[in-house]
Amino acid sequence: MISPALERAILVIEALEGVDEPTDLLAATSNILSAYGYSAFVLSRLPKVGGNRQPEILLNGWPDGWMARYHEAEHFKIDPVANHCLRSETSLYWTEIAEIRKKEAGAVTMVGEASEFGLLHGLCVPIHTALGSGGLSIAGDKVGVEPGLKAITSLLTFRVWQSLESGLTSERAASLSEREKDVLCWTAVGKTASEIGTILSISEHTVAQHLKNVRSKLRTQNSAHSVVRALQLKQISL
């Protein structure tokens, strides 16, 4: 049985079907995130560590004043959220990142300034593909920490990123085998590798190998990315 959070995540993907123009993606993303109390977001492509630290803003849903302040103060040089996105694949709430980076004075200052623009609580989702690394950062002043929200925003991030990158490459993804589709579908509804192995009468190791093959064929980063890509390509349906 699909959990309510995963069901909403799938609805997110369906809601963005056919939406590819940046302005339309901005409006659709804002509408989806507002349902969870998030009033602002930004999707950025980030430079490699040690290079030019200026991020490339792909979708800007930040308050105007904060974006201007962010660039004026060159916060991108010490932004703890951007640093996390460059170094990790794990979605984290800002409070979790603050705990990790609490000894970095500049990062603490930046977080304090962000709160002046109503960006008190947030969540970031790193993304790494063949065409670059970046992340989605969402924020608001009154938000809840809802179970499953990380999964929902992860699917949303990959869906939007895929749309923005779709015009940059014409390379076609390879077709998945029937067993790979089975494994991916069960993964999409929240089953663990062990549970999928039991359902399909295969070993957990074989399940992991199928998921690895899926990532290679679809050129995806992780299971969430694979689900989004396979749905877009209509190689699976849920």
Summary of the structure (lengths in Angstrom):
residues: 238
radius of gyration: 18.2
end to end distance: 11.6
largest distance: 57.9
contacts: 728
relative contact order: 0.14
helix: 53%
strand: 14%
